[in-house]
Amino acid sequence: MLNVANFTPEQKRIALEISACFGGNLDGPFAVWIRVPEIAEKASRLTTLLRIHGKLERRLFELMVLTVARHYRAQFEWAAHEPMALKEGISEETVETIRTGGVPRFPRQDEQTVYDVVTEINETRTLSRKTYDRALREFGQDLLIELVTATGLYSMVAVVLNVFEAPVPSGREPRLS
């Protein structure tokens, strides 16, 4: 349990910055990273850049996060992002299929491409020429760089959450098996 009263001035400053960007919360990976303030600060900046200021549509961003969370069985990550994915337009059927480990059928090509890119990166740690070329045609180089970088970031987040056993947000039961 974090005791803000025991934070150093640097931790307090960074905690306030993180809380301001992420809905007043210092939970999940930030509750771990704040113990090493430089990591918390840098991770927060990259997360903010990609999640808040990124050019990848929020719907596709949240699909990416759910696909990563499922791969790593990151309960906190899933619980935090499932409602956002639904709000951004990812169908309940798609969310449930991913949650249970199935392969969804997407109504939109851009969703299929995001799912395929993220799944292939998770499974092979790279992209085949075929998948790379398709994603490049679909999104262009800048968005593909953003998608791949965000996939790497949220994979790191999933590992941190799992290793340090971040508790699932209050009222949200773990849903990944």
N, C-alpha and C positions, 0 to 999 in steps of 0.2 A: 504494500500500500504506500502510495506517495504521500509524503508529508511536506507540503509546500513551505511550511514554517522552517524547515531545515534546509531549504534550497539556498545555494549560494546566490549572490546578486546576479551572476551570469545566467544561472538556471532560471531564476525568476523572470529575467528579461526575455529569455528565449521562450519560456512557458507562456508568457503573455502574448508574444508574437504568434505562437502556434495556436493558442486558444482563439485568438482573433480571426485567424484564417479558417479554422475548422470547427466552427460552431460552439466555441467556448469550452471545448473538451481537450483534455490532455490524457487521452487513453490510447489503447492499441499500441502501435509501435512507438509512438511518442512517449508513452509512459516508460518504455524501456530506454529509448535513446536519450531522454533528458538526463540520465545519469552520466552521460558523456556529452556535455552541452554542444561541443563542436559538431558531433554527429547529428544531434537533434536539429541544430540550426541548418546544416547543409541538406539534410534529408527533407526538412520542411520546405526549404527553398525549391528543391527539385520537384517535390510533390505539388507545391503551389504552381510552379511553372507549367507542369504537365496537366494537372487536374483542373485548375481554375483558369489559367491563361492559355492553355493549349488550344490548338485549332481542330483537333480531332473532335467530331461531334460527341456530345455527352452520352448519347445513346450507345455509340460504338465504344466509347471509353468504359462505360459501365459493363458492357458485354465483355470487354477485355478483362476487367477486374474479376468478374464472376468466373470466367474461364480459367484464369490463374488460380483463384481461390479454390476452385474445384480440384484442379490438378494437385495442389499442395494440401488439400483438405484443411484449409485455414478457416476455422470456424468464425473467428472474429471478423476476418476480412469479408467472408460471405455475409454474415449478419449485418455488417455495416453497409454493404453495397447492394444487397438484394433489393431493399426498398427503393434505392435510387435507380437501379436498372429498370424496375417496373414503372417508376415515375417517368423515366425518360423514354419509355415506349417499347422496351423489350417485353415480349408477350409472356404471360404467366406460364403458358405451355413450354416455351423455350427455356425459361428460368428453371422450371421443374425438371425438364429433361436434362439440363446441364447438372443440376443439383444431384440427380440420381445416377449420374455417370453415363447417360445415354448420349447419342449424337443427334442434336436437334436438326430439324428441317427449317430453314430460314425463308421468310417471305421476301427478303431483300438481299440482293447480291452483296452489298457492302457488309452486311452482318455475316454472311457466309465467309467472306474473305477475312474479316477480323478473326472469326472463330478458327478458320483454317490456319492463319498465320500464327496465332497464339498457341494453338494446339501443337502445331509442328515445332515451334520453338521449344515448348515444354518437353516434347517427346524426344527431339533429336538434337537440341541445343543449337540449331541453325535452321536455314530455310533452303529447300531445294530450289533449283533454278526456276522450275515451273511455278512454284508458289510465289517466289520472289517477283518474277515477271508479272504475274497476275496482280499481285498487290501493288506493284509499281504502276501498272496501267490504271488500276482502280483509284489509287490515292495520290500518286505522284511521290517524288522523293522526300519532300519535307514531311508530309504526313506519315509516310512509311517509317522514316527515322523516328518520329514522335511515337508511333505505335510500338515499334520495337523497343525503344527506350522505356516507355511506360510499362511494357511487359516485363522487362528486366527489373525495373523499380518495384513493381508489385509482386514479383517473385521474391525479391529480397524482403519485402514487407512480410510476405507469407511465412518465410523461413524464420524471421525474427519473432513473429507472433506465435508460431508453433514452438520454437525452442524455449521461449520464455513464458509459454502457456498463458497468453493474454486472455483474461476472462471475456466471455461473450457479453456484449452490452446487456444491461438489465432488461429483463422481460423478453429476451430473444433466446430461444433454445438453440443449441447446436443442431444443425440440420444435415451436415455432411457426414457420410459414413466412410 
